[in-house]
């Protein structure tokens, strides 16, 4: 038996949700099941069947191509199983997919970060999801600085009449220096979220307000006679009551009447962040997972994340298996991770895909997409044939990544350039020695179907990314029983 001791700081709801995932979806199709569960005070121990397994790093360079095919087939079986129940694992990686090479047994483990889809069959995941959403930016609404001196503050409804009247009287003959926004303390329907979630990767931020008066959420601007400068734009504030209208994703506001409908903050679609955006709350989006395995939609904080993020992680595992490099990506932050993805999948392709889920990504360089077959064959050839020809054993260090990057430095244009050159050195090198036929283990006959499947797994658009069910029916597994 294998024992998993959960630390006392784990949330009881999260523990219960993990147990429900194991009991409902576990026990078949390569998904770990559960035997018992014990609790004493704050300590919880889950008892599961023990599966003796090898380290992924230890077997990576000795696996035959057929073993890789079986590995991926069984991984997709496990993912199909949990996705059927509406479970998003969020942490698919080699160490969470146990592999016994001798017995050819597999097990997907660790549902501690699991989340549910909207139609999940795991009831506790629905509750856990609603609990996670409560820690949004509505908890703190600090004063917000707008442009050159304009500030936003939130006051109680009883102070609205007095403050608005006094401020209007005091400032009729002077330029506007402050904008007072009144907000009620009622329920969600009565509140106006003035600290809009902070824009990420260039989402549009409209910094003016609608002229439509709404009964439940009133916003009053003090009367002025002079022009004001908000984010370097001259706007005339009319003597009337205005109100805000929050868009469903909380990242944009309707423009006021008389103002351009496409008005945005100064930093939109630029490589800088203005003070308006800096004053906004961080955008709330799930980002749990292991660095190097996070999908583009996770890195860009897309609020809507589906089971497709697990398929991306499976694609990264497949990429490591085909290239013989693990970890393939190694980044110190999300932006560096996204830049590394661009070096393989292309900058234009990444930017275009980001638009499909509402993000605007900027890249200072145009990075072409790599040919996956050429890339993997060069990396595997360099990792094995060159070192073996010199009598060396292929490195199994955790630092043997395909795209090395200093872990203490964020991604910069020069860093991206070095990573591009790093990949080109593998593609342009013609002096790699041929491996002996006895050492090939099928790697000299990798079919095009393998790279076609890899391309579909690493689809930058989560809406069109291949599913686990579709992957099992891919021609790559044509002679294997589902």
N, C-alpha and C positions, 0 to 999 in steps of 0.2 A: 504494500500500500504506500501511496505517496501522501504526505501531509503538507498542507498549505496553511501556515500560521498567519492570520491577518492581524496587522498591528492595531493596537487599541484606538488609534486616531482615525481609523476607517469609519466612514459614516454608516450607521446601521442599515439605512435604505440601500446604499451601494452594495453592502455585503449580501443583503437579501436578494437584490437583483441579480448578482453574480450567481448565487445559488439557484435561482429560478432558471437562469440560462442553462446551467449544467443539468438540472433535472428535466427540463422540458426538451431541450434540443440535444443534450449530450447522450452518450452511450452508443451512438451508431454513426456511420459515415465519417469516421475519423475525427469525431468531436468528443472530447474528454467528458466522461460522465462523473457521477459522484456516488459514493457509497454511504458515508455518514457525515454528520456535522456536529461538532461539540462546541459548547460555549461555557465559559466560566468567567463571570464578571465581564470585563471588557475584552477578553481574549476569545477569539473564534478560530477553530481549526477545522478545515475541510479535508475529508478523507477521500482520496480518489485512487483508482487503479494505477499501479506503478508501471511505467513503460521505460525500460532501459533504453537509452538513446545515445547517439553520438553527437558531438559538437559539429555544427555546420561548418565551422572553419577548419576542423580537422579532416573532413571528408571532401571538401569542396574540390580540391585539385586531383582527387583520385576517382571521382564519380565518372562512370561511363555515360555516354549520351542517353542510352536507354534507361539508366537509373534516374537521370534528370527528368526524362519524360514521365516516368512512373511517379516521381516525386510531385511534379506539377499536377498531374492527373488527380492524385489523392488530395492535394491541397484544394483543388477546385471542388472536389466532392464535399469536403468539410465546409467550404464557403457556401456552396449551394444549400447545404443543410441549414446553416444558421440564418442565411438570408431568407430562406423560406419562412422562418419564424419572425422575420422582421428585426433581426439582430444585426447591428453594425458593430463589428469587433473593435475597430479603431486601432488595433495594435498588432496587425499581422506582420510577422517577421520570423526569421528562421528559429530563433530561440523560443518562440511561442508555437512552433509547429514541430513537435517531437518526431524524430525519425530513427527507427531501428533498422539499420541497413541489412542485417542478417535475416531478421524475421520479416522484413518488408512491412512493418507496422508503422502507423502514423497517428498523431493525435494533436488536434488544435486545442490549446490550453489558454488560460488566463483571460477571463472575461471581466476583469476589474474595471476596465475603461469602456465597456460595452454601452452602446446607446441604442434606442429603439427607433425604428422608422415610424411614420405616422400611423401605419396599420399594423404595428407590431403585435404579436400574440403573447408577448411577455408583459403582463400587466404592470409589474414593478418598474419596468423600464419607462413606461408612460409616466409614472409618478416621479421617477428620478429625473426625467427630462424636464418636467414642469418645475421641479425644485431648482434645477440648474439655471433656469431662465429668470429666477427671482432676483439674482444678484446683478441686475442691470444698472445703467447709469442713473436711474430714477432715484437712487438712494442719496445721491449728492448732487445738488444743483448750485455750484458756486457762481460768483459773479463772473461774467464773461466779458472780456475786452474786445471791442469791435473797432478795428482800424485805429484812427488817431484820437483816442480819448473816449469813444463811445463805449459804454459799459451796460451790461444786462444784469439786473438783480431781480430776485423773486421775493414778493411780499405777500402777506396774508390778505384775504379778500376784504376784510373790514377796513383796511388802510387805503383801499383803492381810491375812494372818492376824495378823501382829504389830501393824499399825496399828489394825485393828478391835478387837483385844482390849484394847490399851492405852487407846484412846479410850473404849471402853465402860466400862472400870474408872474412868477419870478423871472421867467425866461422869454417872455414875449419880445423883448427888445434885445435879446442876446442870441448868439449862435448856440446851437444844440450841443451840449456836452455829455448828456446822459440820456439813455432811453430806459424808462422804467416799464418793465413788463410785469403785469399782475397775474398771479396764478392762484387758483383755488386749492383747497386741501381736500377736495372730494375724492371720489373713487377714480378709477382709471379713465372713465369717460369724461370726468370733469377737469382733468389735469391737462396742461399743455407742456409737452416735453421740450423745454427750451435748450437744454443741453443735449442737442442731437448727437447720436452716436458718431464718433469721430470717423471721418472719411479714411478709407484705406485704399491705396493704389488708385487715387484720382477719382473717387466717386464724386458726383456733382454735389456741391453744397450751396444751396440758394440762401443768400443772406438778407433777403427782404421778405416781407410778409404779405399775405393775401389781404385784400380789402373787404372781404366778406365777413360780416359780423355773425359770430356763432354764439348762441345763447349760453351754452355750457362751458365755453372756453374763451373768455374775452381777453384780448391783449390790447392795451391802450398805449399809444405813443403820445408824448407830450407835444403840444402845439408849438410850431416854430414858424419863423418868417424868412429864415436864411437857409442857404444850402449847406449840406453836410457832406463830409468825405468819409465814406465807408469803404475800406480796402481799396483806396485810390480811385474810387468812382464818385462822381458828384450826383447826388440824388436829392430831389426836392421832396420834403415831407409835408404832405397836405394836412389841413386841420380836420382830422376825422379819426374816428375809432377804427382800428384795424385788428385783425385777428390772424392767428397762425393756422395753417392747415398742414398737418403732418402726414407725409406720405407713408405708405404701409411699411417700408423698410427703415423709416426713421432717419434717412440720410439726405433728404432734399426738402425744400420748402417752395411753395408756389410763389411766384413773383407778384409784387404789388401791382395794382392797376396803374398804368402810366409808365411802367418800367419794362425793359426788354424781358421777354419771356425766357430767354436763354441766359439770363444773368447768373454768373457763378462767382465763387471766390477767386482771388487772384492766382492761387496756386493750382487751380484745376488744370490737369494735363501738363504740368511743369515738373521740374525735378527739385522742387522746394515745397515747404509747408508753411502756410501763412499763420498768423497769430489766431485767426478765427478758428481754423482747423485744430490748432494746438490746444485751444480752450475747450474743445469738445471732449466728451467722454470717449474712452476706448470702445471700439465696436465690439459688441458681444457676439462671439462665434466660437464654436468648439474647435480646439486645436490640440486635443490630447492625441498622443501617439509618439512614436520614436523618430528622432531626427534621421533623415535619410530615407524614410519610408512614407513621409507625408505627401499627400496629393497636392497638386497646384491649388485646388479650391480650398484646401485647408491652410496652405501657406498664405493665401490672399484673404483669409478670414471671410470666406463666403458663408453666410448664415445658414444656407440650405445645403446640408451634406447628407449623402445617401450611402447605400452599400457600395457605390462606385469607388469610395476611398479605399475599401478593402481590396478591390480589384487592382487599383494602382499599386498598392503595397505588394500584392502578388506578382505584379509585373516587375517590380524592382528586384524581388527574389529571383525571378526568371532571368533578369538581366545579369545578376551576379553569377548565376549558374552557367549561362552561356559565355560570359566573358572571363570567368574564373577569378573575378575580383570581388572581395567583400571586406568592408562595406563598399558599395559602388559609389555612393554619395556620402560625403562627410562635410557637414557645414556647421558653423557656429551659431547661425541665426537663420530666420525664415527667408530674408532677402537673398542671402548667399545661397541658400538651398534652391531658391527659384532661379537664380542666375546659373547654377550648375545644371538644372534641368534644361535651361535654354541652350547650353553648350551641346546637348545631345538632341533635343527635340526642335531647336530653332527658336530664335527670338520672335520672328514674325508670327509663327504658329502659336507661340505662347500668348502673345498679345491678342491675337484674334480669338483664341479660345477663352481668354479672360473676359472678353466682351460678352460672351454668351451667358455668363453668370454675373454680369453687372459690375465688372471691375475694369479699370483703365490702368494698364501696365506700361511703364516707360522704360526703354532700354537705350543706353547711349551708343551701343554698337549693334550692327546688324550681324547676327550670328546664324549661319546656315544650319539646317538640320543635318544630322549625321546619318549615314547609311548604317543601319543597325547590324547588318551582317558583317560589313567591313570593320566596323568598330569592334564588335565582339571577337572576330577572328584575330585581329591585330592584338587586342588586349590579351587574349588567351595565348596566342603564339608568343608574345613577349614574356608573359608570366611563366610559361612552361618551357618552350623550346630553347630560348636564349639562355636561361639559367641552367637548364639541364645540360646544355652543350658545354658549359663551363664547369660542370661537375658540382653545381650547387643545387640545393633542395629548394623548391619554390617556397617563397615566404608565406608564412601563415599568420603574420602579424596583423593585428586589428588595424594598423595604420596603412595597410596595403590597399588603399582605396584607389579607384580609378581616377578620381578627381581630388587630389590632396589640396588642402587649404589650411592656412594657419587658423587654429581654433579660437585664437584670441583677437582676430581681426575681422571686422565686418567686410562685406563684399564691396570692392571698389572697381572702377573701370580697369585699372591695371591688373587687379586680381582676376577679373573675368577674362582679360586678354591672355594671361598666363595659362588659365585653364583651357582656353581654346587652343593655344599653342601646344599644350600638353597632349591634347587629343590628336592634333595634326601630326605630332611626332610619331604616333603609332600608325597613323594612316599612311604617311609618306615613307616610312621606313621599309626598305626592300631587302635588308640584309638579315632578316630573321631566318634562322635555319629551320629546315623541315624536321618535324618530329618523326621518329621511326614509326613504321606501320604498327609495330607491336604496342606502341604507347598511345596510339590514337584513340582507341576505345570508342570508335564511331564518330569522333569529332571531325573526321575528314569528310563525312557524309551527312552533315546537318541539312535537313530539307528546308526549302523555302517556307514551308508551312510553319516552322518554328518561329521564324522572324516575322511572319505575318501575324501570328498570335501575339508575339511580343509587342508589335506595333499597335494592335488593338487594345492590349492591356495598358499601354502607356499613352492612350488617347488623352490629349490634354483637355478635351471636352467631356465632363462627367456624364452628360446626357447621352452621348453616343458611345461611351466606353463599353466594352464587352462585359456581359454578366457572367456569373459562374456557371449558370445553366447553359448559356450559349458557348462558353469556353469548352465545356465537356463534349459538345457536339462539333467542335472545330476539327477540320481534316487532320490536324496534328495528332489527334487521338483516334483516328478512324478505325484502327484495329483493336481498340481497348473497350471493354465492356463498362458501360456507365453504371 
